[in-house]
Amino acid sequence: MLFHLSAIEDNEVADYIRRLGYDVSPQHVSGEAEERYQVLIPPLLLWTGIGEVSRAGIILSPFLGLNFKAAAVLTNIL
C-alpha cells in the first residue's frame, strides 16, 4: 500500500511540474515490469541529507526510521 501511495504522490508532483512547462520523469516503484528507475534512490537520499546508511545497508532516516518509501521526480529545471 505504501508503494502505491508513493507512486500517486510522485505522479501528482510530476503533473504539476509538467503543467509549469518542464520535462519531468517520475521515479517510483510501479506494478509494470518495463518501468524502471533511471536513477538510484539511496544515493539521492544521502545527498539530500534525508538519511544515512544503516548497518544493514538500508537508508535510515532520523525522523522516520526505516518506515518510508522514497520516490523522486527528475526535471530539467536549473
C-alpha positions as CSV (number, residue, x, y, z in Angstrom):
1,M,0.0,0.0,0.0
2,L,2.8,2.4,0.8
3,F,4.4,1.9,-2.6
4,H,1.0,2.7,-4.3
5,L,0.6,5.9,-2.2
6,S,4.2,6.9,-3.0
7,A,3.5,6.5,-6.7
8,I,0.3,8.5,-6.6
9,E,2.0,11.4,-4.8
10,D,5.0,11.2,-7.2
11,N,2.7,11.4,-10.2
12,E,0.8,14.4,-8.8
13,V,4.1,16.4,-8.2
14,A,5.3,15.4,-11.7
15,D,2.0,16.5,-13.3
16,Y,2.2,19.9,-11.5
17,I,5.8,20.5,-12.7
18,R,4.8,19.3,-16.2
19,R,2.0,21.9,-16.3
20,L,4.6,24.6,-15.5
21,G,6.3,23.7,-18.8
22,Y,9.2,21.5,-17.7
23,D,10.2,18.0,-18.8
24,V,9.5,15.5,-15.9
25,S,10.3,11.9,-15.2
26,P,8.7,10.5,-12.1
27,Q,10.8,7.8,-10.4
28,H,8.8,5.3,-8.3
29,V,8.1,1.7,-7.9
30,S,5.2,0.7,-10.2
31,G,3.5,-2.6,-10.9
32,E,4.7,-2.6,-14.5
33,A,7.9,-4.5,-15.2
34,E,9.0,-2.3,-18.0
35,E,9.0,0.8,-15.9
36,R,12.4,1.1,-14.0
37,Y,14.2,3.7,-12.1
38,Q,16.5,5.9,-14.1
39,V,18.5,6.9,-11.0
40,L,19.4,5.1,-7.8
41,I,17.3,6.4,-5.0
42,P,19.6,5.7,-2.0
43,P,22.5,8.0,-3.2
44,L,19.9,10.7,-3.7
45,L,18.6,10.3,-0.2
46,L,22.2,10.5,1.2
47,W,23.0,13.5,-1.0
48,T,19.9,15.5,0.2
49,G,20.5,14.6,3.8
50,I,17.3,12.7,4.3
51,G,19.0,9.7,5.9
52,E,22.2,7.8,6.4
53,V,23.2,4.2,5.7
54,S,22.4,1.8,8.5
55,R,24.5,-1.3,9.4
56,A,22.1,-3.3,7.2
57,G,22.9,-1.2,4.2
58,I,19.5,0.4,4.1
59,I,18.8,4.2,4.3
60,L,17.8,5.1,7.8
61,S,16.0,8.4,8.4
62,P,16.4,10.0,11.9
63,F,12.7,11.0,11.9
64,L,11.0,8.1,10.0
65,G,13.4,5.3,10.7
66,L,13.1,2.6,8.1
67,N,9.3,3.2,7.7
68,F,9.2,5.2,4.4
69,K,9.2,4.6,0.7
70,A,11.2,7.1,-1.3
71,A,10.4,8.4,-4.8
72,A,11.9,11.1,-6.9
73,V,11.0,13.5,-9.7
74,L,13.6,14.3,-12.3
75,T,13.3,17.6,-14.1
76,N,15.3,19.9,-16.4
77,I,14.8,22.9,-14.0
78,L,18.1,24.7,-13.5
